[in-house]
Amino acid sequence: MKKKVLITGAAGFLGSHLCDKFISEGFFVIGMDNLITGDLKNIEHLFKNPAFEFYNHDVTKFVHIPGKLDYILHFASPASPIDYLKIPIQTLKVGALGTHNLLGLAKEKGARILIASTSEVYGDPLVHPQTEEYLGNVNTIGPRGVYDEAKRFQESITMAYHRFHGVETRIARIFNTYGPRMRLNDGRVIPTFMGQALRGEDLTVFGDGSQTRSFCYVEDEIEGFYKLLMSDYSLPVNIGNPHEITILEFAKEIIKLTGTNQKIVFKPLPTDDPLQRQPDITKAKEILKWEPKTSREVGMKKTFDYFKNLSPEDLSKSEHKSFTKHIRR
């Protein structure tokens, strides 16, 4: 009998890669997504696989899975700034009600559950790099608050279920991740820059470009999640790449990678945009024996190859442009 795993947000960027990973490891995978931001194209290659089943369902409503269930990975949530600005209430609900429903399911089934948290719980950090012990510097009522606070509540209720009900829980704090299946123009740095470059547009840098990010390739990130789920550690763990780069330097890398000659244009820094983002992955190294292996040069080449092979229709989409002036992650 194959072990059974439920993956929410299965049609999203990370969720779809998780489905592939667990099928390759011999699991029976139940993918769940209400497709509010996910795309069935990300998992259509799995539809004929007998080890995969898909439920079109909103996890903020009661979740029922018949039979046994060994593991749950809760990745259902808008993750891009454009999405959570457009659907702020749904973002809060999936972090609160959705997490509550899935923790209840884990308790009922005796399943181990991994919660996808985020580096955004650190806000605009006053500690650098960010360790798991850092409590954060977050604006609860700012435009980013709907996402940040949903994730902070998510961590709190997860630990409550662990301590009060004895549920086996794991918490992954995810830093900037990239790779194939990201959506162009979703407000995040890499797909936005690549979309602009491929369309021949100038690259937009907010502020003076001195703010930093640390980018982890998706295959490395997924391996970190898998090792965390299979570990015996219940407190949050940073999963990300500690190699930091400024946004201005990164924009220049994109221009070089794509072979284009666009200009870099500067716009005002969005509200509460973190000035520094770099994970301390000491815990991941010591507890999980994990660290990223893919260089940015290799990962970006794979990501660029994916984007440049998109259809002209997908490439020309510039969805929710009016929101990009507010926020950038």
Residue pairs with C-beta under 8 A, 6 or more apart in sequence:
2 26
2 27
2 28
2 51
3 26
3 27
3 28
3 70
3 71
4 27
4 28
4 29
4 30
4 67
4 68
4 69
4 70
4 71
5 22
5 27
5 28
5 29
5 30
5 69
5 70
5 71
5 72
5 73
6 30
6 32
6 65
6 69
6 71
6 72
6 73
6 102
6 105
6 111
7 15
7 18
7 19
7 22
7 29
7 30
7 31
7 32
7 72
7 73
7 75
8 15
8 32
8 33
8 59
8 72
8 73
8 74
8 75
8 76
8 98
8 102
9 15
9 32
9 33
9 38
9 74
9 75
9 76
9 77
9 116
10 16
10 18
10 19
10 29
10 31
10 32
10 33
10 38
10 43
10 54
10 75
11 31
11 33
11 35
11 38
11 39
11 40
11 42
11 43
12 33
12 37
12 38
12 39
12 42
12 75
12 76
12 79
13 42
13 79
13 177
13 179
13 181
13 182
13 183
13 218
14 75
14 79
14 116
14 174
14 177
14 218
14 221
14 222
15 31
15 33
15 38
15 42
15 73
15 75
15 76
16 38
16 42
16 43
16 181
17 179
17 181
17 218
17 219
17 222
18 73
18 75
18 222
18 225
19 29
19 31
19 43
19 46
19 52
20 46
21 222
21 223
21 226
22 29
22 226
23 29
23 46
23 49
23 51
23 52
25 226
27 51
27 71
28 51
28 52
28 53
29 46
29 51
29 52
29 53
30 53
30 54
30 55
30 65
30 69
31 43
31 46
31 52
31 53
31 54
31 55
32 54
32 55
32 57
32 59
32 63
32 76
33 54
33 55
33 56
33 57
33 76
34 56
34 57
34 58
34 59
34 76
35 56
36 58
36 78
36 87
36 90
37 78
37 79
37 80
37 83
39 183
42 181
43 52
43 54
46 52
46 54
47 54
57 63
58 98
59 74
59 76
59 94
59 97
59 98
59 101
59 102
60 90
60 93
60 94
60 97
60 98
60 101
61 101
62 101
63 101
63 102
63 105
65 105
65 109
68 109
69 105
69 109
69 111
70 111
70 112
71 111
71 112
71 113
71 114
71 229
72 102
72 105
72 106
72 111
72 112
72 113
72 114
73 113
73 114
73 116
73 225
73 229
74 98
74 99
74 102
74 113
74 114
74 115
74 116
75 116
76 94
76 98
77 91
77 94
77 95
77 98
77 116
77 147
77 150
77 151
78 84
78 87
78 90
78 91
78 94
78 147
79 118
79 147
80 183
80 186
80 187
80 188
80 329
81 144
81 147
81 186
81 187
81 188
81 323
81 324
81 326
81 327
81 328
81 329
82 185
82 186
82 187
82 319
82 320
82 323
82 324
83 91
83 186
83 187
84 91
84 144
84 146
84 147
85 143
85 320
85 323
85 326
85 327
86 320
86 323
88 146
89 146
91 146
91 147
91 150
92 146
92 149
92 150
94 150
95 147
95 149
95 150
95 151
95 153
95 154
96 150
96 153
96 154
96 157
99 115
99 153
99 154
99 157
99 158
100 157
102 113
103 113
103 157
103 158
103 161
103 167
103 169
105 111
106 112
106 113
106 161
106 167
106 168
106 169
107 161
107 165
107 167
111 168
112 168
112 169
112 170
112 229
113 158
113 167
113 168
113 169
113 170
114 169
114 170
114 171
114 172
114 225
114 228
114 229
115 154
115 155
115 158
115 169
115 170
115 171
115 172
116 172
116 174
116 225
117 151
117 154
117 155
117 171
117 172
117 173
117 174
117 236
118 147
118 148
118 151
118 173
118 174
119 130
119 173
119 174
119 175
119 176
119 238
119 240
119 277
119 279
120 138
120 144
120 147
120 148
120 151
120 274
120 329
121 136
121 138
121 148
121 151
121 152
121 155
121 173
122 130
122 134
122 136
122 137
122 138
122 274
123 136
123 137
123 138
123 139
123 148
123 272
123 274
124 137
124 138
124 272
124 273
124 274
124 275
125 134
125 136
125 137
125 274
125 276
125 277
126 137
127 134
128 276
128 278
129 242
129 244
129 278
129 279
129 280
130 238
130 277
130 278
130 279
130 280
131 238
131 280
131 282
132 173
132 235
132 236
132 237
132 238
132 280
132 283
136 152
138 145
138 148
138 149
138 152
139 145
139 148
139 272
140 148
140 149
142 271
142 272
143 270
143 271
143 272
143 326
143 327
144 271
144 272
144 327
155 171
155 236
158 169
158 171
159 169
159 171
159 234
161 167
161 169
162 168
162 169
162 234
168 234
169 234
170 228
170 229
170 231
170 233
170 234
170 237
171 234
171 235
171 236
171 237
172 224
172 225
172 228
172 236
172 237
172 239
173 236
173 237
173 238
173 239
173 240
173 279
174 221
174 239
174 240
175 214
175 216
175 238
175 239
175 240
175 241
175 277
175 278
175 279
176 188
176 189
176 190
176 213
176 214
176 215
176 216
176 240
176 277
176 329
177 215
177 216
177 217
177 218
177 221
177 240
178 190
178 191
178 215
178 216
178 217
178 218
178 299
178 300
178 303
179 217
179 218
179 219
179 299
179 302
179 303
179 306
180 218
180 302
180 303
180 306
181 218
181 306
182 188
182 190
182 191
182 303
183 191
184 191
184 192
184 194
184 195
184 307
184 310
184 314
184 315
184 317
185 191
185 192
185 195
185 317
185 318
185 319
185 320
185 321
186 192
186 319
187 320
187 323
187 324
187 327
187 328
187 329
188 328
188 329
189 213
189 247
189 250
189 328
189 329
190 215
190 300
190 303
191 307
192 204
192 324
192 328
193 203
193 250
193 251
193 254
194 254
194 258
194 303
194 304
194 307
195 201
195 307
195 315
195 318
196 202
196 203
196 204
196 262
197 203
197 254
197 255
197 258
197 260
197 262
198 258
198 260
198 307
198 308
198 315
199 315
199 316
200 260
200 262
201 262
202 262
202 263
202 264
202 265
203 251
203 254
203 255
203 262
203 263
203 264
203 265
204 265
204 267
204 324
205 247
205 248
205 251
205 264
205 265
205 266
205 267
206 247
206 266
206 267
206 268
206 269
206 270
206 273
206 328
207 247
207 266
207 268
207 269
207 273
208 248
208 266
209 246
209 247
209 248
209 249
209 251
209 264
209 266
210 246
210 247
210 248
210 275
211 246
211 247
211 269
211 273
211 274
211 275
211 276
211 277
212 244
212 245
212 246
212 247
212 275
212 276
212 277
212 278
213 244
213 245
213 247
213 250
213 277
214 240
214 241
214 242
214 243
214 244
214 245
214 277
214 278
214 279
215 241
215 243
215 245
215 250
215 296
215 299
216 239
216 240
216 241
216 292
217 241
217 292
217 294
217 296
217 298
217 299
217 302
217 303
219 294
220 241
220 292
220 293
220 294
221 239
221 240
221 292
223 290
224 239
224 284
224 288
224 290
224 292
225 239
227 288
227 289
227 290
228 237
228 239
228 284
228 288
228 290
231 287
231 288
233 283
233 287
233 288
237 283
237 284
237 287
237 288
238 279
238 280
238 281
238 283
238 284
239 279
239 281
239 284
239 290
240 279
240 281
240 292
241 279
241 292
241 296
242 278
242 279
242 280
242 281
243 296
244 276
244 277
244 278
245 253
245 296
248 264
251 264
252 264
253 296
253 300
254 300
255 261
255 262
255 264
257 300
257 301
257 304
258 304
267 325
270 325
270 326
270 327
270 328
271 326
271 327
272 327
273 327
273 328
273 329
281 290
281 291
284 290
284 291
285 291
307 315
